[in-house]
């Protein structure tokens, strides 16, 4: 009986280690911008900035345009559409 419990505990620990490695690899790929959205997707969640414990700014891309959202615990607001970068600019907003 003891050998069975020890085998199950080892199998559970191995499963937890593999799942942990998968989660860490996914987060690392997102942080290094290696994970790209699938081709043909119209809606992509971009960067997020936490303002406080309940509110954050979320950048959403839709059909090549970017939208800034203020997301809170009880309501969401559209801050505005960001202007499209023209051909002569670098695309940064000051």
N, C-alpha and C positions, 0 to 999 in steps of 0.2 A: 504494500500500500504506500509506503514511504517513497519508493522509487517512482511510482505513478505521480505522486504529488510533486516530486522534484522535477520530473520530466515536463509536467504541465506548467510549472513555474518557469522553467527555462524556455519553453515554447512561447509563453506569454511575454517574457522579457525580450526575446528575439523579435517578436512581432512589434512590440512597443519601440524597439530600437530602429527597425526598418521604417515604421510609420513616422517616427521622429526625424529620420534622415530625409524622407520625402518632403515633409513640411519645411524643414530647414533649406533644402535645395530650392523649393518653390519660392520661398521668401528671398533667398539670395539672388535668384534669377530676376525677381521683380525689382529688387534694390539696384542691381547692376543694369537694369533695362534690357535684359536678355530675353525676357518674355514679351513677345510682341502680340498685339491683338490679331485674331484670325482675319485673313483677307476677306473682304466683302462685308465686314461688320459696319453697321451704320452708327451705332451708339457705343462709345468707349468711355469708361471711367478713367479720369486722369488723376492728377495729384490732389491730395487733401491736406488741409492745414487746420489743426485743432486750435480754436480760439480760446476755449475754456473747457470746463468739464462736460458741458452739454451742447456746445455749438462748434461747428466746423465749416470751413469753406471747402467746397468740392468743385473741381474743374471737370466738366463733362464735354466730350467732343461728339458732335452730331453732324453727319454729312460734311465733314471737313471744317466746321465752324465750332468755336469753343464757347461754352456757357458756364458762367460762374454762379454757383448755388450756395446759399447760406442755409445749412441744415441744422435744426435745433431739436430739442426733445419734444416740443409740441407743435412746431410749424416749420415749413420750408418756404424760402423766398428766392425768387430769381433776382440776383444782383444785376445781371445784364449779360448780353452777348458781347464777347470780345471782338474788336474789329479785326477783319481779315488783313494779314500782312500784305502790303503792296510789293510789287516786284523790286522796287528800289531800296526797301528797308530790310533789316535783318530779322524782323518778326518779333522784336522785343518791345515791351511796353514799359515806358518809364513812369 
